[in-house]
Amino acid sequence: MTRPKRPVGELLRDWRRSRRLSQLDLSIETGISARHLSFVETGRSRPSPEMILRLAEQLDIPLAERNTILLAGGHAPAYPRHELDDPELAPVRAAVRQILDGHSPYPAALVDQHWHLVEANPAIALFTAGAAPHLLAPPVNVLRLGLHPDGMAPRILNLPEWRAHLLVRLRQQAMATNDDALHGLIEELRGYPGGHAAPAGDAVPSVVVPLRYRHDNTDLSFFSTTTLFGTPLDVTVAGLAIEAFFPADPATAEALRALVG
């Protein structure tokens, strides 16, 4: 990794501001004096790696960005970044495979921090069937696949509602991570047709936002869950998420058992 061009103090200041915290707020939460924080942010004091990590933990900075801040401060990165097929991540791969296989006959997929498809169970073919080849060429972005007019969008029966849900979720993720790639993805997805969701008062009562999907003239209804690794210490693992879809009604459950087996 190359050393960032921006000073460590500026990076920490930007993250503090993105969390809408004053120096006094952060001082109270970390036990570091506001005066010392001010000196660090203005470059008058060089923070130790321990101080950087304490601030990063309180500010909930992504692991990759913590490494960037450490480098900017003249310190070594604290978090490794392994490839998913490296031996060190074999237990992670095994756990993911067990979850994906165990979720069949319902669709489930592993995605990375930019929503690229990493792995999936066979039931995910329900969603990829009929999509244009260019959307299925690696790396497959599942949000692009879902909302593109050549992808799943024509078969999503509640497209405005589902589109609004995905855009809100993606915007929250982009704001939390300050990830330029996610902000770019938001702009791309906003450009796709899909309409606008009805006001909440006009929506069909539900405890979750459903995905209503038509597959081979069969109407299916799903709700989704997201599974994250709770205590990641590897940059790759920290960005992984399992998106699992469950049948929202008995008819969908029965149809999936017949379709997928």
LUMMAR-554217 format. One line per 5 residues: number of its first residue (from 0); their letters; for each residue x, y, z negated of N, C-alpha, C. Coordinates in nm, 4 decimals. Example, Ala and Ser with C-alpha at 12.3 -4.5 7.8 and 13.67 -1.06 7.14 Angstrom:
<atoms>
0	AS	1.3190 -0.5690 -0.7800 1.2300 -0.4500 -0.7800 1.3200 -0.3300 -0.7800; 1.2850 -0.2250 -0.7080 1.3670 -0.1060 -0.7140 1.2900 0.0030 -0.7870
</atoms>
This chain:
<atoms>
0	MTRPK	0.0838 -0.1196 0.0000 0.0000 0.0000 0.0000 0.0874 0.1248 0.0000; 0.0509 0.2240 0.0805 0.1245 0.3494 0.0842 0.0708 0.4453 -0.0207; 0.1586 0.5301 -0.0683 0.1184 0.6254 -0.1716 0.0262 0.7316 -0.1126; -0.0865 0.7591 -0.1772 -0.1809 0.8603 -0.1264 -0.1159 0.9978 -0.1187; -0.1648 1.0787 -0.0247 -0.1115 1.2139 -0.0088 -0.1645 1.3085 -0.1159
5	RPVGE	-0.2841 1.2813 -0.1671 -0.3432 1.3712 -0.2659 -0.2908 1.3393 -0.4056; -0.2733 1.4405 -0.4904 -0.2230 1.4182 -0.6258 -0.3217 1.3384 -0.7108; -0.2688 1.2700 -0.8092 -0.3514 1.1868 -0.8956 -0.4570 1.2698 -0.9679; -0.4213 1.3915 -1.0094 -0.5160 1.4753 -1.0822 -0.6364 1.5126 -0.9987; -0.6143 1.5416 -0.8705 -0.7261 1.5759 -0.7822 -0.8198 1.4566 -0.7637
10	LLRDW	-0.7634 1.3389 -0.7499 -0.8461 1.2196 -0.7326 -0.9325 1.1949 -0.8550; -0.8731 1.2055 -0.9734 -0.9497 1.1855 -1.0960 -1.0564 1.2938 -1.1131; -1.0224 1.4157 -1.0773 -1.1198 1.5250 -1.0879 -1.2394 1.5000 -0.9963; -1.2115 1.4555 -0.8735 -1.3211 1.4310 -0.7794 -1.4127 1.3203 -0.8290; -1.3557 1.2153 -0.8854 -1.4396 1.1076 -0.9385 -1.5206 1.1545 -1.0582
15	RRSRR	-1.4600 1.2369 -1.1436 -1.5347 1.2908 -1.2589 -1.6518 1.3744 -1.2110; -1.6280 1.4582 -1.1130 -1.7356 1.5432 -1.0615 -1.8433 1.4601 -0.9925; -1.8030 1.3542 -0.9234 -1.9029 1.2699 -0.8572 -1.9936 1.2011 -0.9579; -1.9438 1.1825 -1.0799 -2.0251 1.1236 -1.1860 -2.1000 1.2300 -1.2668; -2.0847 1.3542 -1.2242 -2.1529 1.4679 -1.2869 -2.1205 1.4784 -1.4356
20	LSQLD	-1.9919 1.4669 -1.4656 -1.9432 1.4790 -1.6018 -1.8521 1.6007 -1.6117; -1.8609 1.6725 -1.7207 -1.7664 1.7803 -1.7478 -1.6413 1.7195 -1.8111; -1.5359 1.7982 -1.8169 -1.4159 1.7510 -1.8857 -1.4460 1.7198 -2.0318; -1.5333 1.7988 -2.0936 -1.5699 1.7740 -2.2332 -1.6460 1.6421 -2.2458; -1.7380 1.6163 -2.1529 -1.8129 1.4895 -2.1548 -1.7177 1.3706 -2.1483
25	LSIET	-1.6241 1.3772 -2.0528 -1.5311 1.2662 -2.0342 -1.4368 1.2543 -2.1531; -1.4006 1.3670 -2.2106 -1.3157 1.3655 -2.3285 -1.3820 1.2917 -2.4445; -1.5092 1.3215 -2.4662 -1.5831 1.2582 -2.5762 -1.5950 1.1078 -2.5533; -1.6177 1.0672 -2.4275 -1.6413 0.9264 -2.3965 -1.5132 0.8438 -2.3966; -1.3981 0.9072 -2.3724 -1.2729 0.8330 -2.3636 -1.1801 0.8542 -2.4826
30	GISAR	-1.2056 0.9596 -2.5626 -1.1160 0.9898 -2.6733 -0.9902 1.0628 -2.6299; -0.9863 1.1095 -2.5063 -0.8740 1.1872 -2.4543 -0.9125 1.3342 -2.4622; -0.8248 1.4177 -2.5142 -0.8616 1.5577 -2.5349 -0.8943 1.6262 -2.4031; -0.9884 1.7210 -2.4100 -1.0264 1.7962 -2.2914 -0.9068 1.8748 -2.2375; -0.8203 1.9218 -2.3272 -0.7018 1.9968 -2.2853 -0.6081 1.9071 -2.2039
35	HLSFV	-0.5903 1.7841 -2.2517 -0.5041 1.6905 -2.1790 -0.5650 1.6556 -2.0430; -0.6964 1.6348 -2.0398 -0.7628 1.6064 -1.9122 -0.7435 1.7218 -1.8143; -0.7538 1.8422 -1.8644 -0.7348 1.9596 -1.7791 -0.5932 1.9630 -1.7226; -0.4952 1.9319 -1.8069 -0.3557 1.9308 -1.7622 -0.3343 1.8237 -1.6551; -0.3971 1.7078 -1.6721 -0.3837 1.6000 -1.5742 -0.4456 1.6415 -1.4413
40	ETGRS	-0.5649 1.6979 -1.4453 -0.6353 1.7332 -1.3223 -0.5652 1.8457 -1.2458; -0.4961 1.9330 -1.3165 -0.4274 2.0451 -1.2506 -0.2818 2.0129 -1.2182; -0.2380 1.8930 -1.2521 -0.1024 1.8517 -1.2196 0.0029 1.8930 -1.3194; -0.0369 1.9468 -1.4333 0.0594 1.9909 -1.5342 0.1044 1.8761 -1.6232; 0.0334 1.7640 -1.6155 0.0696 1.6468 -1.6949 0.0512 1.5224 -1.6088
45	RPSPE	0.1439 1.4288 -1.6209 0.1368 1.3045 -1.5439 0.0746 1.1956 -1.6317; -0.0373 1.1388 -1.5905 -0.1025 1.0378 -1.6742 -0.0301 0.9038 -1.6685; -0.0325 0.8337 -1.7784 0.0230 0.6989 -1.7843 -0.0723 0.6030 -1.7132; -0.0259 0.4837 -1.6760 -0.1188 0.3874 -1.6153 -0.2323 0.3493 -1.7089; -0.2026 0.3422 -1.8386 -0.3070 0.3086 -1.9358 -0.4150 0.4161 -1.9386
50	MILRL	-0.3745 0.5419 -1.9297 -0.4720 0.6507 -1.9296 -0.5555 0.6482 -1.8020; -0.4902 0.6236 -1.6888 -0.5636 0.6179 -1.5623 -0.6687 0.5075 -1.5680; -0.6311 0.3918 -1.6178 -0.7246 0.2798 -1.6224 -0.8374 0.3055 -1.7217; -0.8068 0.3743 -1.8318 -0.9131 0.4070 -1.9275 -1.0141 0.5028 -1.8642; -0.9646 0.6031 -1.7948 -1.0538 0.6972 -1.7274 -1.1325 0.6274 -1.6163
55	AEQLD	-1.0636 0.5431 -1.5400 -1.1292 0.4737 -1.4289 -1.2403 0.3825 -1.4786; -1.2173 0.3155 -1.5911 -1.3201 0.2276 -1.6468 -1.4419 0.3087 -1.6889; -1.4189 0.4216 -1.7537 -1.5305 0.5049 -1.7987 -1.6061 0.5648 -1.6810; -1.5348 0.5973 -1.5745 -1.5968 0.6581 -1.4568 -1.6523 0.5526 -1.3600; -1.6332 0.4253 -1.3925 -1.6829 0.3152 -1.3092 -1.6314 0.3279 -1.1661
60	IPLAE	-1.5014 0.3499 -1.1541 -1.4377 0.3626 -1.0234 -1.4116 0.2230 -0.9676; -1.4423 0.1979 -0.8401 -1.4157 0.0671 -0.7805 -1.2689 0.0273 -0.7937; -1.2429 -0.1033 -0.7996 -1.1075 -0.1517 -0.8239 -1.0093 -0.1029 -0.7173; -1.0502 -0.1035 -0.5916 -0.9597 -0.0592 -0.4852 -0.9192 0.0862 -0.5059; -1.0131 0.1690 -0.5489 -0.9825 0.3104 -0.5715 -0.8988 0.3296 -0.6965
65	RNTIL	-0.9135 0.2403 -0.7938 -0.8255 0.2466 -0.9116 -0.6811 0.2243 -0.8694; -0.6600 0.1289 -0.7797 -0.5250 0.1061 -0.7284 -0.4717 0.2298 -0.6575; -0.5572 0.2957 -0.5804 -0.5165 0.4167 -0.5096 -0.4738 0.5252 -0.6068; -0.5504 0.5416 -0.7142 -0.5181 0.6448 -0.8132 -0.3888 0.6105 -0.8858; -0.3689 0.4834 -0.9172 -0.2437 0.4418 -0.9814 -0.1247 0.4728 -0.8912
70	LAGGH	-0.1358 0.4435 -0.7629 -0.0282 0.4735 -0.6692 -0.0012 0.6239 -0.6619; -0.1089 0.7023 -0.6611 -0.0928 0.8477 -0.6574 -0.0188 0.8983 -0.7802; -0.0336 0.8269 -0.8914 0.0345 0.8652 -1.0148 0.1737 0.8080 -1.0271; 0.2180 0.7361 -0.9236 0.3523 0.6793 -0.9267 0.3608 0.5457 -0.9962; 0.2479 0.4763 -1.0091 0.2447 0.3479 -1.0787 0.2073 0.2358 -0.9830
75	APAYP	0.2345 0.1144 -1.0259 0.2014 -0.0012 -0.9436 0.0518 -0.0300 -0.9512; -0.0064 -0.0841 -0.8427 -0.1474 -0.1241 -0.8476 -0.1704 -0.2292 -0.9563; -0.2894 -0.2277 -1.0140 -0.3205 -0.3198 -1.1235 -0.4046 -0.4384 -1.0789; -0.4687 -0.4264 -0.9618 -0.5644 -0.5282 -0.9198 -0.5218 -0.5889 -0.7866; -0.5086 -0.7217 -0.7789 -0.4709 -0.7858 -0.6528 -0.5864 -0.7843 -0.5535
80	RHELD	-0.5517 -0.8054 -0.4289 -0.6522 -0.8190 -0.3233 -0.6193 -0.9452 -0.2439; -0.6826 -1.0556 -0.2788 -0.6612 -1.1808 -0.2087 -0.7625 -1.1961 -0.0954; -0.7254 -1.2748 0.0046 -0.8209 -1.3159 0.1065 -0.9086 -1.4258 0.0475; -1.0312 -1.4350 0.0951 -1.1247 -1.5305 0.0362 -1.0779 -1.6749 0.0534; -0.9982 -1.7017 0.1568 -0.9510 -1.8387 0.1765 -0.8170 -1.8651 0.1090
85	DPELA	-0.7660 -1.7698 0.0297 -0.6435 -1.7930 -0.0467 -0.6697 -1.8922 -0.1602; -0.5688 -1.9710 -0.1992 -0.5870 -2.0684 -0.3080 -0.6357 -2.0054 -0.4383; -0.5934 -1.8813 -0.4644 -0.6327 -1.8161 -0.5900 -0.7839 -1.7981 -0.6029; -0.8530 -1.7906 -0.4891 -0.9979 -1.7683 -0.4921 -1.0775 -1.8958 -0.4663; -1.0114 -2.0108 -0.4750 -1.0822 -2.1377 -0.4545 -1.2001 -2.1546 -0.5496
90	PVRAA	-1.1873 -2.1216 -0.6798 -1.3043 -2.1340 -0.7682 -1.4199 -2.0428 -0.7266; -1.3873 -1.9250 -0.6733 -1.4918 -1.8329 -0.6274 -1.5639 -1.8923 -0.5068; -1.4871 -1.9450 -0.4122 -1.5482 -2.0060 -0.2935 -1.6386 -2.1222 -0.3333; -1.5925 -2.2026 -0.4280 -1.6718 -2.3180 -0.4698 -1.8017 -2.2744 -0.5357; -1.7944 -2.1703 -0.6182 -1.9156 -2.1209 -0.6848 -2.0137 -2.0646 -0.5829
95	VRQIL	-1.9623 -1.9893 -0.4859 -2.0485 -1.9321 -0.3828 -2.1156 -2.0422 -0.3019; -2.0377 -2.1423 -0.2629 -2.0942 -2.2516 -0.1825 -2.2027 -2.3250 -0.2592; -2.1812 -2.3435 -0.3891 -2.2811 -2.4125 -0.4710 -2.4108 -2.3326 -0.4774; -2.3992 -2.2015 -0.4910 -2.5187 -2.1161 -0.4964 -2.5921 -2.1172 -0.3625; -2.5165 -2.1014 -0.2535 -2.5800 -2.0981 -0.1217 -2.6491 -2.2304 -0.0892
100	DGHSP	-2.5792 -2.3410 -0.1139 -2.6383 -2.4717 -0.0848 -2.7586 -2.4985 -0.1747; -2.7461 -2.4597 -0.2999 -2.8549 -2.4850 -0.3938 -2.9793 -2.4028 -0.3661; -2.9641 -2.2956 -0.2906 -3.0778 -2.2086 -0.2622 -3.1621 -2.2590 -0.1447; -3.1069 -2.3477 -0.0639 -3.1824 -2.4036 0.0486 -3.3073 -2.4760 -0.0037; -3.4217 -2.4633 0.0661 -3.4406 -2.4192 0.2046 -3.4677 -2.2701 0.2223
105	YPAAL	-3.4329 -2.1904 0.1226 -3.4556 -2.0471 0.1336 -3.3268 -1.9790 0.1786; -3.3356 -1.8696 0.2550 -3.2159 -1.8046 0.3087 -3.1317 -1.7382 0.2000; -2.9999 -1.7466 0.2152 -2.9060 -1.6794 0.1255 -2.7763 -1.6546 0.2002; -2.7112 -1.5429 0.1708 -2.5884 -1.5064 0.2418 -2.4932 -1.4350 0.1472; -2.3647 -1.4539 0.1713 -2.2595 -1.3811 0.1009 -2.2143 -1.2669 0.1902
110	VDQHW	-2.2119 -1.1442 0.1350 -2.1680 -1.0264 0.2110 -2.0563 -0.9564 0.1349; -1.9754 -0.8786 0.2097 -1.8703 -0.8017 0.1447 -1.9193 -0.6611 0.1143; -1.8282 -0.5752 0.0694 -1.8690 -0.4428 0.0228 -1.9250 -0.3550 0.1340; -1.8976 -0.3910 0.2598 -1.9506 -0.3142 0.3732 -2.0644 -0.3875 0.4428; -2.1193 -0.4875 0.3780 -2.2346 -0.5620 0.4262 -2.2026 -0.6483 0.5487
115	HLVEA	-2.0770 -0.6915 0.5590 -2.0415 -0.7873 0.6622 -2.0704 -0.9283 0.6114; -2.1250 -1.0091 0.7000 -2.1588 -1.1464 0.6641 -2.0309 -1.2282 0.6480; -2.0163 -1.2903 0.5311 -1.8992 -1.3732 0.5028 -1.9338 -1.5211 0.5148; -2.0485 -1.5583 0.4603 -2.0906 -1.6976 0.4613 -2.2409 -1.7011 0.4384; -2.3068 -1.8094 0.4803 -2.4518 -1.8191 0.4624 -2.4918 -1.9661 0.4632
120	NPAIA	-2.6128 -1.9926 0.4155 -2.6654 -2.1286 0.4261 -2.7448 -2.1420 0.5569; -2.7790 -2.2638 0.5972 -2.8454 -2.2821 0.7277 -2.9771 -2.2064 0.7425; -3.0463 -2.1802 0.6305 -3.1768 -2.1147 0.6389 -3.1671 -1.9720 0.6892; -3.0469 -1.9143 0.6877 -3.0331 -1.7765 0.7354 -3.0630 -1.7676 0.8847; -3.0644 -1.8818 0.9530 -3.0973 -1.8836 1.0963 -3.2383 -1.8327 1.1231
125	LFTAG	-3.3242 -1.8355 1.0206 -3.4579 -1.7776 1.0356 -3.4497 -1.6308 1.0742; -3.3480 -1.5615 1.0225 -3.3342 -1.4186 1.0457 -3.2503 -1.3869 1.1699; -3.1583 -1.4746 1.2050 -3.0714 -1.4463 1.3198 -3.1332 -1.4910 1.4516; -3.2326 -1.5801 1.4465 -3.2954 -1.6286 1.5700 -3.3579 -1.5126 1.6465; -3.3267 -1.5027 1.7744 -3.3838 -1.3984 1.8578 -3.3044 -1.2696 1.8609
130	AAPHL	-3.1981 -1.2583 1.7791 -3.1173 -1.1362 1.7785 -3.0244 -1.1338 1.8997; -2.9935 -1.0138 1.9455 -2.9047 -0.9981 2.0606 -2.7652 -1.0489 2.0254; -2.6943 -1.1089 2.1218 -2.5612 -1.1637 2.0952 -2.4631 -1.0617 2.0381; -2.4720 -0.9352 2.0812 -2.3740 -0.8373 2.0326 -2.3901 -0.8099 1.8830; -2.5093 -0.8358 1.8274 -2.5296 -0.8179 1.6844 -2.4804 -0.9372 1.6038
135	LAPPV	-2.4567 -1.0483 1.6709 -2.4124 -1.1701 1.6039 -2.2634 -1.1958 1.6246; -2.1959 -1.1073 1.6971 -2.0515 -1.1207 1.7163 -1.9797 -1.0752 1.5893; -1.8853 -1.1545 1.5379 -1.8141 -1.1177 1.4147 -1.7396 -0.9857 1.4308; -1.7309 -0.9067 1.3249 -1.7988 -0.9279 1.1966 -1.9451 -0.8836 1.2036; -2.0356 -0.9692 1.1609 -2.1781 -0.9389 1.1634 -2.2120 -0.8492 1.0448
140	NVLRL	-2.2686 -0.7326 1.0735 -2.3158 -0.6464 0.9664 -2.4639 -0.6753 0.9443; -2.4997 -0.7230 0.8265 -2.6361 -0.7706 0.8055 -2.7376 -0.6568 0.8037; -2.6966 -0.5368 0.7650 -2.7907 -0.4242 0.7680 -2.8160 -0.3796 0.9118; -2.7113 -0.3782 0.9917 -2.7292 -0.3458 1.1336 -2.8172 -0.4521 1.2000; -2.7911 -0.5784 1.1694 -2.8724 -0.6872 1.2225 -3.0177 -0.6719 1.1805
145	GLHPD	-3.0395 -0.6294 1.0574 -3.1745 -0.6202 1.0059 -3.2566 -0.5070 1.0632; -3.1938 -0.3929 1.0922 -3.2699 -0.2748 1.1325 -3.2547 -0.2372 1.2792; -3.1630 -0.2986 1.3492 -3.1434 -0.2667 1.4914 -3.2642 -0.3167 1.5716; -3.3085 -0.2399 1.6718 -3.4236 -0.2840 1.7534 -3.3964 -0.4113 1.8325; -3.2691 -0.4493 1.8490 -3.2360 -0.5763 1.9154 -3.2105 -0.6876 1.8141
150	GMAPR	-3.2338 -0.6573 1.6873 -3.2098 -0.7562 1.5832 -3.3390 -0.8056 1.5204; -3.3469 -0.7992 1.3897 -3.4641 -0.8477 1.3175 -3.5819 -0.7518 1.3235; -3.5551 -0.6244 1.3466 -3.6567 -0.5195 1.3305 -3.7900 -0.5491 1.3990; -3.7920 -0.5974 1.5248 -3.9227 -0.6208 1.5885 -4.0079 -0.7262 1.5174; -3.9462 -0.8091 1.4351 -4.0206 -0.9165 1.3676 -4.0488 -0.8848 1.2211
155	ILNLP	-4.0043 -0.7688 1.1738 -4.0341 -0.7277 1.0365 -4.1694 -0.6579 1.0360; -4.2654 -0.7171 0.9699 -4.4027 -0.6683 0.9740 -4.4211 -0.5398 0.8938; -4.3390 -0.5180 0.7933 -4.3450 -0.3944 0.7137 -4.2152 -0.3166 0.7305; -4.1759 -0.2960 0.8571 -4.0468 -0.2345 0.8865 -4.0276 -0.0985 0.8192; -4.1232 -0.0052 0.8233 -4.0984 0.1242 0.7575 -4.0659 0.1093 0.6089
160	EWRAH	-4.1401 0.0239 0.5397 -4.1181 0.0039 0.3960 -3.9830 -0.0621 0.3699; -3.9505 -0.1664 0.4473 -3.8248 -0.2388 0.4264 -3.7057 -0.1516 0.4645; -3.7208 -0.0751 0.5726 -3.6141 0.0153 0.6155 -3.5852 0.1202 0.5078; -3.6906 0.1793 0.4523 -3.6729 0.2798 0.3471 -3.6031 0.2197 0.2261; -3.6400 0.0976 0.1900 -3.5773 0.0295 0.0764 -3.4277 0.0103 0.1004
165	LLVRL	-3.3898 -0.0377 0.2189 -3.2493 -0.0624 0.2486 -3.1688 0.0669 0.2525; -3.2269 0.1732 0.3089 -3.1545 0.2998 0.3176 -3.1318 0.3612 0.1795; -3.2309 0.3505 0.0920 -3.2140 0.4009 -0.0446 -3.1048 0.3223 -0.1162; -3.1099 0.1934 -0.1025 -3.0099 0.1090 -0.1683 -2.8696 0.1376 -0.1158; -2.8569 0.1524 0.0149 -2.7268 0.1809 0.0743 -2.6765 0.3185 0.0332
170	RQQAM	-2.7659 0.4159 0.0268 -2.7257 0.5502 -0.0156 -2.6756 0.5490 -0.1599; -2.7414 0.4746 -0.2474 -2.6970 0.4643 -0.3856 -2.5588 0.4004 -0.3946; -2.5356 0.2967 -0.3143 -2.4059 0.2312 -0.3127 -2.2974 0.3251 -0.2613; -2.3280 0.3996 -0.1548 -2.2302 0.4917 -0.0974 -2.1947 0.6023 -0.1963; -2.2933 0.6520 -0.2690 -2.2673 0.7571 -0.3677 -2.1855 0.7035 -0.4843
175	ATNDD	-2.2100 0.5789 -0.5231 -2.1386 0.5205 -0.6367 -1.9932 0.4902 -0.6026; -1.9669 0.4571 -0.4757 -1.8326 0.4158 -0.4366 -1.7539 0.5221 -0.3615; -1.8215 0.6294 -0.3156 -1.7568 0.7318 -0.2328 -1.6895 0.6696 -0.1110; -1.7545 0.5715 -0.0524 -1.6978 0.4957 0.0588 -1.7416 0.5590 0.1912; -1.6458 0.6102 0.2678 -1.6779 0.6770 0.3945 -1.7433 0.5813 0.4934
180	ALHGL	-1.7019 0.4541 0.4914 -1.7600 0.3575 0.5849 -1.9089 0.3378 0.5573; -1.9479 0.3388 0.4319 -2.0893 0.3237 0.3979 -2.1683 0.4473 0.4370; -2.1100 0.5648 0.4178 -2.1785 0.6871 0.4614 -2.1987 0.6862 0.6133; -2.0986 0.6368 0.6865 -2.1129 0.6266 0.8310 -2.2206 0.5272 0.8713; -2.2299 0.4168 0.7957 -2.3321 0.3167 0.8242 -2.4718 0.3733 0.8001
185	IEELR	-2.4865 0.4549 0.6974 -2.6158 0.5185 0.6706 -2.6603 0.6011 0.7902; -2.5702 0.6824 0.8413 -2.6046 0.7677 0.9557 -2.6432 0.6841 1.0770; -2.5722 0.5746 1.0981 -2.6061 0.4871 1.2102 -2.7459 0.4281 1.1932; -2.7743 0.3753 1.0759 -2.9028 0.3098 1.0531 -3.0183 0.4093 1.0580; -2.9953 0.5300 1.0136 -3.0993 0.6324 1.0200 -3.1393 0.6634 1.1638
190	GYPGG	-3.0478 0.6394 1.2567 -3.0772 0.6678 1.3970 -3.1616 0.5619 1.4647; -3.1824 0.4487 1.3997 -3.2647 0.3442 1.4597 -3.4124 0.3761 1.4399; -3.4964 0.3394 1.5345 -3.6410 0.3598 1.5158 -3.6930 0.2675 1.4071; -3.8027 0.3085 1.3455 -3.8598 0.2240 1.2408 -3.9669 0.2921 1.1600; -3.9855 0.4219 1.1830 -4.0921 0.4923 1.1128 -4.0550 0.5234 0.9700
195	HAAPA	-4.1538 0.5709 0.8973 -4.1359 0.6115 0.7585 -4.2325 0.5337 0.6707; -4.1854 0.5007 0.5516 -4.2686 0.4244 0.4589 -4.3849 0.5090 0.4109; -4.4956 0.4421 0.3821 -4.6118 0.5119 0.3267 -4.5821 0.5586 0.1849; -4.6451 0.6667 0.1394 -4.6288 0.7079 0.0004 -4.6612 0.5934 -0.0936; -4.5982 0.5964 -0.2111 -4.6127 0.4861 -0.3060 -4.7587 0.4583 -0.3398
200	GDAVP	-4.8396 0.5626 -0.3468 -4.9794 0.5436 -0.3830 -5.0591 0.4694 -0.2781; -5.0088 0.4671 -0.1529 -5.0798 0.4002 -0.0448 -5.0313 0.2577 -0.0212; -4.9256 0.2171 -0.0932 -4.8668 0.0862 -0.0694 -4.9494 -0.0232 -0.1357; -4.9352 -0.1447 -0.0814 -5.0005 -0.2597 -0.1418 -4.9354 -0.2868 -0.2768; -5.0117 -0.3037 -0.3844 -4.9513 -0.3260 -0.5156 -4.8579 -0.4468 -0.5145
205	SVVVP	-4.7386 -0.4288 -0.5705 -4.6403 -0.5360 -0.5759 -4.5377 -0.5019 -0.6811; -4.4752 -0.6059 -0.7388 -4.3727 -0.5805 -0.8397 -4.2367 -0.5577 -0.7760; -4.2178 -0.5953 -0.6505 -4.0933 -0.5742 -0.5767 -4.1273 -0.5354 -0.4329; -4.0266 -0.4788 -0.3630 -4.0456 -0.4493 -0.2209 -4.0309 -0.5800 -0.1433; -4.1339 -0.6232 -0.0734 -4.1247 -0.7507 -0.0015 -4.0644 -0.7328 0.1374
210	LRYRH	-4.0154 -0.8415 0.1914 -3.9809 -0.8488 0.3322 -4.0838 -0.9382 0.3984; -4.1654 -0.8793 0.4840 -4.2673 -0.9561 0.5556 -4.2160 -0.9790 0.6975; -4.2002 -1.1050 0.7327 -4.1263 -1.1398 0.8539 -4.2018 -1.2445 0.9355; -4.2014 -1.2262 1.0664 -4.2693 -1.3207 1.1556 -4.1650 -1.4081 1.2257; -4.1785 -1.5381 1.2088 -4.0878 -1.6338 1.2721 -4.1701 -1.7381 1.3459
215	DNTDL	-4.1537 -1.7418 1.4771 -4.2272 -1.8389 1.5591 -4.3774 -1.8378 1.5276; -4.4354 -1.7187 1.5275 -4.5791 -1.7013 1.5043 -4.6233 -1.7388 1.3624; -4.5282 -1.7523 1.2723 -4.5596 -1.7782 1.1317 -4.5208 -1.6561 1.0498; -4.6136 -1.6024 0.9738 -4.5852 -1.4857 0.8904 -4.5311 -1.5323 0.7558; -4.4120 -1.4835 0.7219 -4.3437 -1.5205 0.5985 -4.3285 -1.3972 0.5102
220	SFFST	-4.3278 -1.4183 0.3803 -4.3114 -1.3083 0.2858 -4.2051 -1.3458 0.1837; -4.1054 -1.2561 0.1669 -3.9929 -1.2821 0.0777 -3.9751 -1.1675 -0.0220; -3.9110 -1.1993 -0.1334 -3.8472 -1.0956 -0.2146 -3.7021 -1.1386 -0.2313; -3.6146 -1.0419 -0.2565 -3.4716 -1.0717 -0.2582 -3.4095 -1.0411 -0.3936; -3.2983 -1.1100 -0.4208 -3.2176 -1.0825 -0.5397 -3.0727 -1.0654 -0.4954
225	TTLFG	-2.9964 -0.9938 -0.5766 -2.8547 -0.9725 -0.5497 -2.7737 -1.0247 -0.6674; -2.6750 -1.1079 -0.6390 -2.5877 -1.1642 -0.7415 -2.4468 -1.1113 -0.7217; -2.3892 -1.0538 -0.8285 -2.2527 -1.0019 -0.8259 -2.1676 -1.0802 -0.9248; -2.0360 -1.0743 -0.9067 -1.9461 -1.1320 -1.0047 -1.9332 -1.0341 -1.1207; -1.9579 -1.0834 -1.2412 -1.9733 -0.9946 -1.3558 -1.8464 -0.9284 -1.4050
230	TPLDV	-1.7315 -0.9950 -1.3951 -1.6069 -0.9396 -1.4490 -1.4927 -0.9548 -1.3489; -1.5052 -0.8979 -1.2307 -1.4010 -0.9173 -1.1293 -1.2729 -0.8422 -1.1641; -1.1592 -0.9053 -1.1352 -1.0289 -0.8414 -1.1487 -0.9523 -0.8461 -1.0170; -1.0217 -0.8841 -0.9113 -0.9651 -0.8884 -0.7772 -1.0496 -0.7985 -0.6875; -0.9836 -0.7205 -0.6025 -1.0537 -0.6236 -0.5190 -1.1536 -0.6925 -0.4264
235	TVAGL	-1.1136 -0.8039 -0.3676 -1.2031 -0.8754 -0.2764 -1.3271 -0.9258 -0.3492; -1.3059 -0.9888 -0.4638 -1.4173 -1.0454 -0.5401 -1.5122 -0.9358 -0.5859; -1.4574 -0.8199 -0.6229 -1.5409 -0.7099 -0.6704 -1.6374 -0.6617 -0.5642; -1.6031 -0.6808 -0.4365 -1.6896 -0.6324 -0.3288 -1.7900 -0.7333 -0.2785; -1.7877 -0.8552 -0.3326 -1.8771 -0.9601 -0.2833 -2.0136 -0.9550 -0.3505
240	AIEAF	-2.1153 -0.9929 -0.2743 -2.2510 -1.0032 -0.3289 -2.3251 -1.1139 -0.2555; -2.4065 -1.1882 -0.3290 -2.4909 -1.2905 -0.2687 -2.6322 -1.2361 -0.2610; -2.6822 -1.2262 -0.1387 -2.8190 -1.1810 -0.1148 -2.9055 -1.3056 -0.0937; -2.9975 -1.3294 -0.1840 -3.0816 -1.4495 -0.1780 -3.2272 -1.4097 -0.1616; -3.2961 -1.4799 -0.0740 -3.4373 -1.4529 -0.0464 -3.5229 -1.5675 -0.1007
245	FPADP	-3.6285 -1.5296 -0.1726 -3.7212 -1.6247 -0.2319 -3.8595 -1.6074 -0.1686; -3.9355 -1.7144 -0.1583 -4.0722 -1.7009 -0.1054 -4.1579 -1.6196 -0.2017; -4.2319 -1.5238 -0.1461 -4.3171 -1.4383 -0.2285 -4.4576 -1.4953 -0.2453; -4.4873 -1.6057 -0.1772 -4.6191 -1.6674 -0.1915 -4.6065 -1.8167 -0.1593; -4.7031 -1.8973 -0.2029 -4.6966 -2.0420 -0.1793 -4.6936 -2.0792 -0.0313
250	ATAEA	-4.7614 -2.0017 0.0533 -4.7640 -2.0331 0.1960 -4.6245 -2.0229 0.2567; -4.5486 -1.9220 0.2150 -4.4120 -1.9076 0.2656 -4.3243 -2.0216 0.2168; -4.3381 -2.0586 0.0913 -4.2592 -2.1699 0.0379 -4.2860 -2.2976 0.1165; -4.4110 -2.3238 0.1451 -4.4464 -2.4443 0.2198 -4.3922 -2.4384 0.3621; -4.4035 -2.3210 0.4242 -4.3551 -2.3059 0.5615 -4.2038 -2.3236 0.5690
255	LRALV	-4.1307 -2.2719 0.4710 -3.9850 -2.2849 0.4715 -3.9421 -2.4299 0.4525; -4.0125 -2.5017 0.3670 -3.9787 -2.6435 0.3492 -3.9993 -2.7203 0.4790; -4.0995 -2.6823 0.5550 -4.1252 -2.7497 0.6825 -4.0250 -2.7063 0.7903; -3.9870 -2.5776 0.7885 -3.8980 -2.5264 0.8920 -3.7532 -2.5682 0.8712; -3.7088 -2.5614 0.7457 -3.5671 -2.5845 0.7152 -3.5439 -2.7261 0.6644
260	G	-3.6416 -2.7795 0.5905 -3.6281 -2.9137 0.5371 -3.5623 -2.9137 0.4000
</atoms>
